Amino acid sequence: TAWERLGGGTGPRGEETPSTVYRRLRREMLAAGREVFVRLRDEGRLDDEVLNRVMHELDFEEATLERD
């Protein structure tokens, strides 16, 4: 981001940059989503086919975060 190119987030305390914070928080959200969908499947409220499709989408989004 422009903020990072201008030196933001490089202070002596090693603060995270905005994009690093975003990726970390988004990964945490993806992990929480996975837990919810697995629980719904385990409770019989979601079938395996739907769970597999959702997990594939979450995996894809997480892989996209890794490339940025």
Beta strands, then each sheet from edge to edge (+ up, - down):
end
